[in-house]
């Protein structure tokens, strides 16, 4: 005899409801757990005391505050300043890096020295002593520069018993043959004394001093002449030589003397200023005049001179022919024969 199933249909329905409820609970737990795991942690509590929070970054596009000064306008023609954080302009050349092997920039030319004068004929420059002026040197027998004393106010002419000669020490002077500057200075003073003071007398108070013209070696010789004629005031002469003599065996085209001289003449009435003479000689510097600009190749050629044209009314007289005597009309007083 078959027995009927002990579980009635009502109990089977209850079991299905319990199973559905369990599945729903498990699904709800599974959905809630990932949300809890991915949530941000709770911020820590602020520390006790006064707490200052950092200010938020400024907005570059924000309008300026009322009363704030307006930004300076860029100069005319200057590029507008880039906005903060803006990228570099496309195509702008990058600054070239410095060349470590580039030669240093040339030094600026020194400022011209006050009172320095250039003498192209002698190839040197010098500083004019105070109280002296440059005079006409076209009639000089030796040297390329003549200085005379500034006459006192109300006196038209400078004193005639003092003057200064400067020039290149070449072989026109016997002293130019002396290779030693000290010997050249002594010889120059002796020869110039006989030339400018050709009167009988005795040399006294002789002395020599060294010179240094910015590295150029030199020497000077000084003496006085006590004339036999007691009515004449004692004559004085100071001669200095600076520079380097021409090396022995130098080629003919390289024998230009690189020595210069100073001869300061004076008397007991207008004595030689030895300190000023030393300063003048030490101020001598070699100087080469700048080269003339090249001629313009497109300039028209000058017309040839007319050999039959009369001379200009104010033209200087021409050089006398060889053997024609020339009278001396402007000899200095010290070269006049004794009366």
C-alpha positions as CSV (number, residue, x, y, z in Angstrom):
1,X,0.0,0.0,0.0
2,X,1.5,3.3,-1.1
3,X,1.8,6.1,1.5
4,X,1.1,9.6,0.5
5,X,4.0,12.3,0.7
6,X,4.3,13.6,4.2
7,X,5.1,17.2,3.0
8,X,2.0,18.8,2.1
9,X,1.7,21.4,-0.7
10,X,1.4,24.2,1.9
11,X,4.8,23.4,3.4
12,X,6.5,23.2,0.0
13,X,5.2,26.8,-0.7
14,X,6.7,28.0,2.6
15,X,10.1,26.5,1.8
16,X,10.2,28.3,-1.5
17,X,9.5,31.7,0.2
18,X,12.3,31.2,2.7
19,X,14.8,30.3,-0.1
20,X,13.8,33.5,-2.0
21,X,14.2,35.6,1.1
22,X,17.7,34.2,1.7
23,X,18.9,34.9,-1.9
24,X,17.6,38.5,-1.7
25,X,19.5,39.1,1.6
26,X,22.8,37.8,0.1
27,X,22.4,40.0,-3.0
28,X,21.8,43.1,-0.8
29,X,25.0,42.5,1.2
30,X,27.0,42.0,-1.9
31,X,25.8,45.3,-3.4
32,X,26.4,47.2,-0.2
33,X,30.0,46.0,0.5
34,X,31.8,47.6,-2.6
35,X,30.2,50.9,-1.9
36,X,31.6,51.0,1.6
37,X,35.1,49.8,0.5
38,X,35.4,52.6,-2.2
39,X,34.2,55.5,0.0
40,X,36.7,58.3,1.0
41,X,38.0,58.0,4.6
42,X,36.6,60.4,7.1
43,X,38.9,63.5,7.3
44,X,40.9,63.8,10.6
45,X,39.7,66.3,13.1
46,X,41.5,69.8,12.9
47,X,44.3,70.3,15.4
48,X,43.5,72.4,18.5
49,X,44.4,76.1,18.5
50,X,44.3,78.7,15.7
51,X,44.3,77.1,12.3
52,X,45.1,79.1,9.1
53,X,43.9,77.5,5.9
54,X,46.0,78.3,2.7
55,X,44.5,80.8,0.4
56,X,43.1,79.5,-2.9
57,X,45.2,80.2,-6.0
58,X,44.5,83.5,-7.7
59,X,42.4,83.4,-10.8
60,X,44.4,85.0,-13.7
61,X,41.1,85.9,-15.5
62,X,39.5,87.5,-12.4
63,X,38.7,91.2,-12.5
64,X,41.1,93.5,-10.4
65,X,39.9,94.4,-7.0
66,X,38.3,97.9,-6.6
67,X,41.0,100.5,-5.9
68,X,43.9,98.3,-7.0
69,X,46.6,100.1,-9.1
70,X,46.3,99.4,-12.8
71,X,49.2,97.4,-14.4
72,X,51.8,99.5,-16.2
73,X,51.3,99.7,-19.9
74,X,54.1,98.2,-22.1
75,X,56.4,100.7,-23.9
76,X,55.5,101.6,-27.5
77,X,56.8,98.9,-29.8
78,X,57.6,96.5,-27.0
79,X,56.0,93.1,-27.2
80,X,53.1,92.5,-24.9
81,X,53.9,90.4,-21.8
82,X,52.8,86.8,-21.9
83,X,50.0,85.7,-19.7
84,X,51.0,83.7,-16.6
85,X,51.4,80.1,-17.5
86,X,50.9,80.7,-21.2
87,X,53.0,78.4,-23.4
88,X,56.0,79.9,-25.4
89,X,55.0,81.5,-28.7
90,X,55.3,79.0,-31.6
91,X,58.1,79.9,-34.0
92,X,59.9,82.3,-31.5
93,X,63.7,81.9,-31.8
94,X,65.3,80.5,-28.7
95,X,68.2,82.6,-27.2
96,X,71.5,81.4,-28.5
97,X,73.8,79.9,-25.9
98,X,77.0,81.7,-25.0
99,X,80.1,80.5,-26.9
100,X,82.7,79.6,-24.2
101,X,85.4,79.9,-26.9
102,X,84.4,83.4,-28.1
103,X,87.1,86.1,-27.5
104,X,86.2,88.6,-24.9
105,X,84.6,91.9,-25.9
106,X,87.2,94.6,-26.8
107,X,87.8,97.1,-24.0
108,X,86.3,100.5,-24.4
109,X,88.7,103.1,-25.8
110,X,90.2,105.2,-23.0
111,X,88.9,108.7,-22.6
112,X,91.2,111.4,-24.3
113,X,93.7,112.8,-21.9
114,X,93.2,116.5,-21.3
115,X,95.8,118.6,-23.0
116,X,97.3,115.8,-25.1
117,X,98.3,116.9,-28.6
118,X,99.2,114.8,-31.6
119,X,102.2,115.6,-33.8
120,X,101.9,113.8,-37.1
121,X,105.2,115.0,-38.5
122,X,107.1,113.6,-35.5
123,X,105.0,110.5,-35.0
124,X,104.3,111.2,-31.3
125,X,101.9,112.9,-28.9
126,X,102.5,114.8,-25.7
127,X,100.7,116.7,-23.0
128,X,101.0,120.5,-23.2
129,X,102.5,122.0,-20.1
130,X,100.4,124.6,-18.2
131,X,101.2,128.2,-19.2
132,X,102.6,127.2,-22.6
133,X,101.2,127.3,-26.1
134,X,102.0,125.7,-29.5
135,X,103.8,128.1,-31.9
136,X,104.7,128.0,-35.5
137,X,107.3,125.2,-36.1
138,X,107.8,125.7,-39.8
139,X,111.1,127.5,-39.3
140,X,112.7,125.0,-36.9
141,X,116.0,123.5,-37.9
142,X,115.5,120.6,-35.5
143,X,112.3,119.1,-34.2
144,X,108.7,119.2,-35.2
145,X,107.1,121.2,-32.4
146,X,107.8,124.5,-30.8
147,X,106.3,125.7,-27.5
148,X,106.5,129.3,-26.2
149,X,105.4,130.7,-22.9
150,X,102.0,132.4,-22.7
151,X,102.8,136.1,-22.4
152,X,101.6,138.0,-19.4
153,X,98.4,139.9,-19.8
154,X,99.1,143.2,-21.6
155,X,102.2,141.8,-23.2
156,X,101.9,141.0,-26.9
157,X,104.9,138.8,-27.3
158,X,106.2,135.9,-25.2
159,X,109.6,136.1,-23.6
160,X,112.4,135.4,-26.0
161,X,114.8,133.8,-23.6
162,X,112.8,130.6,-23.0
163,X,111.2,128.0,-25.4
164,X,110.7,124.3,-25.7
165,X,111.5,122.1,-28.7
166,X,110.2,118.6,-29.3
167,X,110.8,116.1,-32.1
168,X,112.0,112.8,-33.3
169,X,115.6,112.0,-32.5
170,X,117.0,111.1,-35.9
171,X,120.4,111.3,-37.4
172,X,120.0,115.0,-38.2
173,X,121.3,115.4,-34.7
174,X,124.7,113.9,-33.6
175,X,122.9,112.7,-30.5
176,X,120.9,110.3,-32.7
177,X,124.0,108.2,-33.3
178,X,124.3,107.4,-29.5
179,X,122.5,104.1,-28.7
180,X,122.5,104.8,-25.0
181,X,119.8,107.3,-23.9
182,X,122.0,108.7,-21.2
183,X,124.8,109.5,-23.6
184,X,122.3,110.8,-26.2
185,X,120.9,113.2,-23.6
186,X,124.3,114.6,-22.6
187,X,125.3,115.0,-26.3
188,X,122.0,116.6,-27.2
189,X,122.3,119.1,-24.3
190,X,125.9,120.0,-25.2
191,X,125.1,120.5,-28.9
192,X,121.9,122.5,-28.4
193,X,123.7,124.7,-25.8
194,X,126.4,125.5,-28.3
195,X,123.8,126.2,-31.0
196,X,121.4,128.4,-29.0
197,X,124.0,130.0,-26.6
198,X,127.2,130.5,-28.7
199,X,128.8,132.8,-26.1
200,X,131.9,132.2,-24.0
201,X,131.2,130.9,-20.6
202,X,131.5,128.0,-18.1
203,X,129.1,125.2,-17.6
204,X,127.9,124.8,-14.0
205,X,125.4,122.8,-11.9
206,X,125.3,119.8,-14.3
207,X,123.0,116.9,-13.5
208,X,121.3,113.9,-15.1
209,X,118.0,112.2,-14.2
210,X,116.3,109.1,-15.5
211,X,113.0,109.2,-17.4
212,X,110.2,106.8,-18.0
213,X,107.6,107.6,-20.6
214,X,104.9,104.9,-19.9
215,X,107.5,102.2,-20.3
216,X,109.8,103.9,-22.7
217,X,113.2,104.3,-21.1
218,X,114.9,107.7,-21.2
219,X,117.3,110.1,-19.6
220,X,117.8,113.8,-19.3
221,X,120.8,116.2,-18.8
222,X,120.7,119.7,-17.4
223,X,123.3,122.4,-17.0
224,X,123.7,126.2,-16.7
225,X,126.1,128.4,-18.5
226,X,127.8,131.3,-16.6
227,X,128.7,133.7,-19.3
228,X,132.0,135.6,-19.3
229,X,129.9,138.7,-19.9
230,X,128.6,139.5,-16.5
231,X,125.8,141.5,-17.9
232,X,124.2,138.4,-19.4
233,X,122.0,136.3,-17.1
234,X,123.0,132.7,-16.8
235,X,121.7,130.5,-19.6
236,X,120.0,127.1,-18.8
237,X,119.3,124.1,-20.9
238,X,117.5,120.8,-20.2
239,X,117.5,118.0,-22.8
240,X,115.7,114.7,-22.5
241,X,115.6,111.6,-24.7
242,X,112.9,108.8,-24.4
243,X,112.4,105.7,-26.5
244,X,114.3,102.7,-27.9
245,X,117.2,103.0,-30.3
246,X,117.1,101.3,-33.7
247,X,118.4,97.7,-33.3
248,X,121.8,97.1,-34.9
249,X,121.5,95.4,-38.3
250,X,117.9,96.4,-38.8
251,X,116.8,96.4,-42.5
252,X,117.0,99.7,-44.3
253,X,113.2,100.1,-44.4
254,X,112.9,99.5,-40.6
255,X,115.3,102.0,-39.3
256,X,112.8,104.7,-38.4
257,X,114.0,106.0,-35.1
258,X,111.6,105.3,-32.2
259,X,113.2,107.9,-29.9
260,X,112.0,111.5,-29.2
261,X,113.6,114.5,-27.5
262,X,112.7,117.5,-25.5
263,X,114.9,120.6,-25.2
264,X,113.9,123.2,-22.7
265,X,115.8,126.5,-23.0
266,X,115.7,129.1,-20.2
267,X,117.7,131.7,-18.3
268,X,118.1,133.1,-14.8
269,X,115.3,135.5,-15.7
270,X,112.9,132.7,-16.9
271,X,114.4,129.5,-15.4
272,X,113.8,126.0,-16.6
273,X,111.0,124.3,-14.7
274,X,112.7,120.9,-14.2
275,X,109.7,119.2,-12.8
276,X,107.5,120.3,-15.7
277,X,110.3,119.3,-18.2
278,X,110.4,115.8,-16.7
279,X,106.6,115.6,-16.9
280,X,106.6,116.7,-20.5
281,X,109.2,114.2,-21.5
282,X,107.4,111.4,-19.7
283,X,104.1,112.3,-21.4
284,X,105.5,111.4,-24.9
285,X,103.8,108.5,-26.6
286,X,104.3,107.1,-30.1
287,X,101.5,108.1,-32.3
288,X,100.6,107.1,-35.9
289,X,98.1,109.3,-37.8
290,X,95.1,107.4,-39.2
291,X,95.3,106.3,-42.8
292,X,93.6,108.4,-45.4
293,X,90.4,107.0,-46.8
294,X,90.8,105.3,-50.2
295,X,90.0,107.6,-53.2
296,X,86.5,107.3,-54.7
297,X,86.9,105.2,-57.9
298,X,83.9,107.0,-59.4
299,X,85.1,110.5,-58.7
300,X,86.1,112.5,-61.8
301,X,89.8,113.0,-62.3
302,X,91.2,116.4,-61.5
303,X,92.2,118.4,-64.5
304,X,96.0,118.8,-65.1
305,X,97.6,121.9,-63.8
306,X,98.3,124.6,-66.3
307,X,102.1,125.1,-66.4
308,X,101.6,128.6,-67.9
309,X,99.2,129.8,-65.2
310,X,100.5,132.7,-63.0
311,X,101.0,131.8,-59.3
312,X,98.4,132.7,-56.7
313,X,98.8,136.1,-55.2
314,X,99.2,134.8,-51.6
315,X,101.1,131.7,-52.5
316,X,104.3,131.2,-50.5
317,X,107.6,131.6,-52.4
318,X,109.0,128.6,-54.1
319,X,112.0,126.7,-52.9
320,X,115.2,128.5,-54.0
321,X,117.4,126.8,-56.6
322,X,120.5,125.0,-55.5
323,X,123.4,127.4,-54.9
324,X,121.2,130.5,-54.6
325,X,122.0,132.3,-51.3
326,X,119.0,132.9,-49.0
327,X,119.2,135.9,-46.6
328,X,118.2,135.1,-42.9
329,X,115.7,137.7,-41.8
330,X,114.0,136.0,-38.8
331,X,116.9,134.6,-36.8
332,X,116.1,134.3,-33.0
333,X,117.9,136.7,-30.7
334,X,120.2,134.1,-29.2
335,X,121.6,133.3,-32.7
336,X,122.5,136.9,-33.4
337,X,126.3,137.6,-33.3
338,X,127.5,139.5,-30.2
339,X,127.3,143.2,-30.5
